[in-house]
């Protein structure tokens, strides 16, 4: 908890008990939760927290560069507390999202006409497939 407080102290991010609970929930979380997932979990210990508080907090964290908004799931936005460059894969059966920590920069060759018009600054690739658990169930 002290690590979280130190990280955000002095950055203009007001540390309320609800926000600290959200930060604790997100720290090291690899499940790529939605704002609703975060709200339902935080509400267990903070019954007065509103969905608006959770949503506004994740939007502020996104603007600060502390979390990524993942749009790989067309039905819901997910949030990734790991802002370092990486890619994602989503199971088309259960919608579980996984991380892929492979740099594809060298293997991606953009067409010359695209490179004439754009100076690239990064990339993000979304992969789709069926996870092992869902393959076993099928």
Residue frames relative to the residue before (quaternion, step in Angstrom):
aa qw qx qy qz dx dy dz
X 1.0000 0.0000 0.0000 0.0000 0.00 0.00 0.00
X 0.6388 0.5353 -0.3199 0.4506 3.59 0.98 -0.86
X 0.6104 0.5600 -0.3332 0.4503 3.56 1.08 -0.78
X 0.6525 0.5068 -0.3028 0.4750 3.59 0.99 -0.88
X 0.6620 0.5119 -0.3075 0.4530 3.57 0.88 -0.96
X 0.6631 0.5057 -0.3023 0.4616 3.60 0.91 -0.88
X 0.6346 0.5573 -0.3247 0.4257 3.57 1.00 -0.84
X 0.7931 0.3294 -0.1556 0.4881 3.58 0.92 -0.89
X 0.4637 0.6769 -0.4421 0.3624 3.57 1.28 -0.19
X 0.8316 0.2050 -0.1575 0.4915 3.57 -0.89 0.91
X 0.6116 0.5475 -0.3657 0.4388 3.61 1.21 0.18
X 0.5646 -0.6235 0.3755 0.3892 3.57 1.27 0.23
X 0.5382 0.5911 -0.4034 0.4452 3.57 1.26 0.37
X 0.3217 -0.7750 0.5165 0.1709 3.56 -0.33 1.28
X 0.2293 -0.8056 0.5383 0.0930 3.57 -0.67 1.14
X 0.0245 -0.7858 0.6163 -0.0458 3.56 0.00 1.34
X 0.6653 -0.4885 0.3548 0.4391 3.63 -1.18 0.26
X 0.6434 0.5195 -0.3234 0.4599 3.60 1.03 -0.76
X 0.6662 0.4928 -0.3041 0.4699 3.58 0.94 -0.85
X 0.6216 0.5226 -0.3423 0.4725 3.59 1.02 -0.74
X 0.6392 0.5178 -0.3247 0.4668 3.60 1.00 -0.80
X 0.6367 0.5129 -0.3251 0.4753 3.60 1.01 -0.78
X 0.6612 0.5059 -0.3031 0.4638 3.59 0.91 -0.90
X 0.6398 0.5171 -0.3180 0.4713 3.59 1.01 -0.82
X 0.6512 0.5185 -0.3112 0.4586 3.58 0.96 -0.87
X 0.7068 0.4715 -0.2624 0.4574 3.57 0.95 -0.86
X 0.5748 0.6254 -0.3843 0.3616 3.59 1.06 -0.73
X 0.8557 0.0437 -0.0799 0.5094 3.56 -0.66 1.18
X 0.4488 0.6927 -0.4520 0.3382 3.60 1.28 0.09
X 0.1202 -0.8136 0.5675 0.0402 3.59 -0.68 1.09
X 0.4927 0.6873 -0.4097 0.3421 3.59 1.27 0.24
X 0.3294 -0.7697 0.4870 0.2486 3.60 1.28 -0.10
X 0.0398 0.8561 -0.5137 0.0412 3.60 0.72 1.06
X 0.4302 -0.6296 0.5699 0.3062 3.53 -1.32 0.37
X 0.6652 -0.4600 0.3756 0.4527 3.58 -1.28 0.13
X 0.6324 0.5278 -0.3325 0.4593 3.59 1.05 -0.71
X 0.6217 0.5326 -0.3402 0.4627 3.61 0.99 -0.78
X 0.6578 0.5054 -0.2996 0.4713 3.55 0.94 -0.94
X 0.6473 0.5345 -0.3087 0.4473 3.58 0.91 -0.96
X 0.6851 0.4939 -0.2947 0.4471 3.59 0.81 -0.99
X 0.6697 0.4861 -0.3003 0.4743 3.59 1.03 -0.74
X 0.6802 0.4937 -0.2912 0.4570 3.59 0.87 -0.95
X 0.6207 0.5808 -0.3307 0.4099 3.58 1.05 -0.80
X 0.5488 0.6279 -0.3942 0.3862 3.61 1.17 -0.51
X 0.7845 0.2786 -0.1418 0.5356 3.59 1.00 -0.83
X 0.7446 0.2544 -0.1583 0.5965 3.57 1.29 -0.32
X 0.1305 -0.8650 0.4789 0.0734 3.61 0.45 1.19
X 0.6776 0.4879 -0.3072 0.4566 3.61 1.15 -0.38
X 0.4484 0.6832 -0.4693 0.3346 3.61 1.22 -0.05
X 0.2860 -0.7549 0.5652 0.1699 3.56 -1.03 0.79
X 0.6163 -0.5282 0.4254 0.4003 3.53 -1.26 0.40
X 0.6093 0.5668 -0.3472 0.4323 3.59 1.05 -0.76
X 0.6270 0.5316 -0.3347 0.4606 3.60 1.01 -0.78
X 0.6641 0.4892 -0.3034 0.4770 3.58 0.91 -0.91
X 0.6822 0.4946 -0.2973 0.4491 3.58 0.78 -1.00
X 0.6746 0.4862 -0.2978 0.4689 3.60 0.88 -0.91
X 0.6338 0.5309 -0.3311 0.4548 3.58 1.04 -0.72
X 0.6874 0.4579 -0.3051 0.4740 3.62 0.84 -0.86
X 0.6196 0.5254 -0.3534 0.4638 3.60 1.07 -0.60
X 0.6366 0.5109 -0.3210 0.4802 3.60 1.03 -0.77
X 0.6534 0.5076 -0.3099 0.4684 3.59 0.96 -0.86
X 0.6189 0.5337 -0.3354 0.4686 3.57 1.08 -0.73
X 0.6663 0.4991 -0.2968 0.4678 3.60 0.91 -0.92
X 0.6670 0.4931 -0.2901 0.4773 3.58 1.12 -0.68
X 0.4789 -0.6819 0.4274 0.3508 3.59 1.26 -0.24
X 0.4661 0.7031 -0.4202 0.3343 3.58 1.27 0.32
X 0.7776 0.1090 -0.0775 0.6144 3.58 1.20 -0.49
X 0.3603 -0.7005 0.5692 0.2353 3.53 -1.29 0.38
X 0.3176 -0.6905 0.6078 0.2302 3.52 -1.19 0.58
X 0.1845 -0.7955 0.5738 0.0622 3.55 -0.65 1.17
X 0.1114 -0.8157 0.5666 0.0357 3.59 -0.70 1.04
X 0.2832 0.7898 -0.4981 0.2191 3.58 1.18 0.52
X 0.6808 0.4139 -0.2607 0.5452 3.60 1.16 -0.62
X 0.3605 -0.7746 0.4708 0.2199 3.62 -0.42 1.15
X 0.6626 0.5298 -0.3087 0.4301 3.60 1.18 -0.38
X 0.8183 0.0518 0.0141 0.5722 3.61 1.07 -0.71
X 0.4403 -0.6469 0.5493 0.2931 3.54 -1.22 0.58
X 0.1527 -0.7630 0.6225 0.0832 3.53 -1.05 0.82
X 0.2773 -0.7603 0.5664 0.1560 3.56 -1.23 0.46
X 0.1710 -0.7811 0.5980 0.0541 3.52 -1.00 0.93
X 0.3065 -0.7845 0.5086 0.1785 3.60 -0.53 1.12
X 0.6049 0.5026 -0.3727 0.4925 3.59 1.26 0.14
X 0.1466 -0.8401 0.5174 0.0713 3.61 -0.12 1.25
X 0.4648 0.6728 -0.4576 0.3490 3.61 1.24 0.00
X 0.6068 -0.5901 0.3790 0.3741 3.60 -1.02 0.71
X 0.2911 0.7111 -0.6051 0.2086 3.54 -0.90 1.05
X 0.4433 -0.6901 0.5171 0.2448 3.54 -1.31 0.28
X 0.3106 -0.7611 0.5448 0.1658 3.57 -1.30 0.18
X 0.1407 -0.7398 0.6496 0.1044 3.51 -1.33 0.46
X 0.1334 -0.7921 0.5928 0.0581 3.56 -0.96 0.88
X 0.4154 -0.6768 0.5529 0.2523 3.52 -1.04 0.88
X 0.3637 -0.7568 0.5053 0.1992 3.57 -0.69 1.07
X 0.6337 0.5204 -0.3375 0.4624 3.60 1.26 -0.13
X 0.8288 0.1741 -0.0676 0.5274 3.62 0.81 -0.98
X 0.4348 -0.7330 0.4170 0.3159 3.62 1.33 -0.09
X 0.3518 0.7132 -0.5265 0.3005 3.63 1.16 0.39
X 0.2253 -0.7764 0.5794 0.1038 3.57 -0.98 0.90
X 0.1080 -0.7925 0.5990 0.0377 3.55 -0.95 0.95
X 0.4591 -0.6676 0.5204 0.2697 3.54 -1.28 0.45
X 0.1144 -0.7505 0.6462 0.0777 3.54 -1.21 0.64
X 0.1180 -0.8185 0.5620 0.0184 3.56 -0.52 1.22
X 0.3913 0.6636 -0.5263 0.3598 3.55 0.60 1.22
X 0.3266 -0.7360 0.5613 0.1912 3.56 -0.93 0.91
X 0.1462 -0.8154 0.5584 0.0434 3.56 -0.49 1.22
X 0.3168 0.7991 -0.4713 0.1974 3.61 1.28 0.08
X 0.7106 0.4682 -0.2667 0.4525 3.56 0.85 -0.96
X 0.7162 0.4561 -0.2661 0.4563 3.59 1.04 -0.68
X 0.6139 0.5379 -0.3589 0.4527 3.60 1.23 -0.25
X 0.0399 -0.7855 0.6175 -0.0076 3.53 -0.75 1.05
X 0.2150 -0.7887 0.5662 0.1057 3.53 -0.38 1.23
X 0.5839 -0.5854 0.4223 0.3716 3.59 -1.10 0.63
X 0.6373 -0.5715 0.3717 0.3593 3.56 -1.11 0.75
X 0.6602 0.5137 -0.3259 0.4405 3.61 0.94 -0.81
X 0.6180 0.5152 -0.3426 0.4851 3.59 1.12 -0.58
X 0.6790 0.4914 -0.2872 0.4636 3.58 0.91 -0.90
X 0.5989 0.5461 -0.3622 0.4603 3.61 1.17 -0.46
X 0.7437 0.4152 -0.2105 0.4798 3.55 1.05 -0.79
X 0.7974 0.2372 -0.1035 0.5452 3.61 1.13 -0.65
X 0.2412 -0.6899 0.6584 0.1799 3.49 -1.28 0.60
X 0.3021 -0.7949 0.4950 0.1785 3.61 -0.38 1.17
X 0.1629 -0.7898 0.5858 0.0812 3.53 -1.16 0.70
X 0.7991 -0.1018 0.0654 0.5889 3.58 1.24 -0.04
X 0.1875 -0.7665 0.5975 0.1430 3.52 -1.35 -0.08
X 0.0550 -0.7527 0.6538 0.0545 3.51 -1.32 0.39
X 0.1119 -0.8029 0.5852 0.0222 3.54 -0.74 1.07
X 0.1981 -0.7533 0.6167 0.1136 3.54 -1.02 0.89
X 0.1364 -0.7720 0.6184 0.0542 3.55 -0.93 0.99
X 0.1696 -0.7709 0.6078 0.0869 3.55 -1.18 0.62
X 0.2205 0.7620 -0.5858 0.1662 3.55 -1.08 0.72
X 0.4926 -0.6129 0.5131 0.3441 3.55 -1.30 -0.28
X 0.4164 -0.7291 0.4896 0.2351 3.58 -0.73 1.11
X 0.6995 -0.4854 0.3375 0.4015 3.55 -1.29 0.41
X 0.6448 0.5311 -0.3237 0.4443 3.61 0.93 -0.91
X 0.6972 0.4585 -0.2776 0.4761 3.58 0.91 -0.88
X 0.5971 0.5509 -0.3632 0.4561 3.59 1.12 -0.61
X 0.6453 0.5168 -0.3125 0.4679 3.58 1.01 -0.85
X 0.6607 0.5174 -0.3045 0.4506 3.60 0.96 -0.87
X 0.6603 0.4983 -0.3055 0.4715 3.57 1.10 -0.73
